[in-house]
């Protein structure tokens, strides 16, 4: 979401800006652990991965940026 508010000041115009990223804070998984089992050389049967199917990386949380643009 982007919000701007112009403020005229004579020959210069200031524009206050607010940008909000990921407004709904939807932290969806980007990368999921797809390794079902791991093999340890000391144990013959493969060991099941307890993190199988869980998110490894998610997209970022809500963030905001505040700025000022000057036009003259």
C-alpha positions, 0 to 999 in steps of 0.5 A: 500500500502506498500513501502520499500527502502533498505539502505546498511550501512556496516554490518547493513542494514536499510530499510525505510518503508511507509505503506498507509491504505485506499489509496482511502479514501473510507469511507463506512458505517459500521453501519447504523441506523435501528431504524425507530421510537422511542416511547416517553411515553408522546406522544401516536403515535411513532415519526419518527427517522430523522436519519433512514438509515444514517451511524452511524459508517464509516471506517477510513480515509486515514492514513500512517505509516512511519518506519525504520527496521534495520537488522544486 
